[in-house]
Amino acid sequence: MLAESHLALHTWPEDNYVTLDVYVCSYSRDNSARAEYLFETLMQAFRPADPHLHRVVRA
């Protein structure tokens, strides 16, 4: 999946803050389910106290 997509983590340890971006291109097949799985797995690993999800679906 990450061959045509990417994952970005940005951290601010001094503020105990992290952003997680999962971008899926899906040129050769629909990778949205894999992206959701990756996101959920990382959410479980970080266990954020106040999670916010912003999903953008592009055509």
C-alpha positions in Angstrom: 0.0 0.0 0.0 2.7 2.5 0.9 4.4 2.0 -2.5 1.8 4.4 -3.9 0.8 6.2 -0.7 2.5 7.6 2.4 2.4 7.9 6.1 3.6 11.0 7.9 4.1 11.5 11.7 4.8 14.9 13.1 5.7 15.2 16.8 5.9 17.9 19.4 7.2 16.1 22.5 7.3 19.3 24.5 3.5 19.6 24.1 2.9 15.8 24.2 1.3 16.1 20.7 1.5 14.1 17.5 -0.2 14.2 14.1 -0.6 11.2 11.9 -1.4 11.5 8.2 -2.2 8.5 6.1 -2.4 9.4 2.3 -3.6 6.7 0.0 -3.4 7.1 -3.8 -5.1 3.8 -4.8 -4.0 3.9 -8.5 -3.8 0.2 -9.0 -6.5 -0.8 -6.4 -8.6 0.6 -3.6 -6.4 0.7 -0.6 -8.8 2.5 1.7 -9.5 -0.5 3.9 -5.7 -1.0 4.4 -5.3 2.7 5.2 -8.1 2.5 7.8 -6.4 -0.6 9.4 -3.0 1.2 9.5 -4.6 4.3 11.1 -6.5 2.2 13.7 -3.3 0.2 14.5 -1.3 3.4 15.0 -4.1 5.0 17.1 -4.0 1.9 19.4 -0.2 2.3 19.7 -0.3 6.0 20.5 -3.6 5.8 22.6 -4.3 9.5 22.3 -6.2 11.2 25.2 -8.1 13.5 22.8 -8.2 12.1 19.3 -9.5 14.0 16.3 -10.1 12.5 12.9 -10.3 14.5 9.7 -11.0 12.3 6.6 -10.8 13.7 3.1 -12.0 11.4 0.3 -10.8 12.6 -3.1 -12.0 11.4 -6.5 
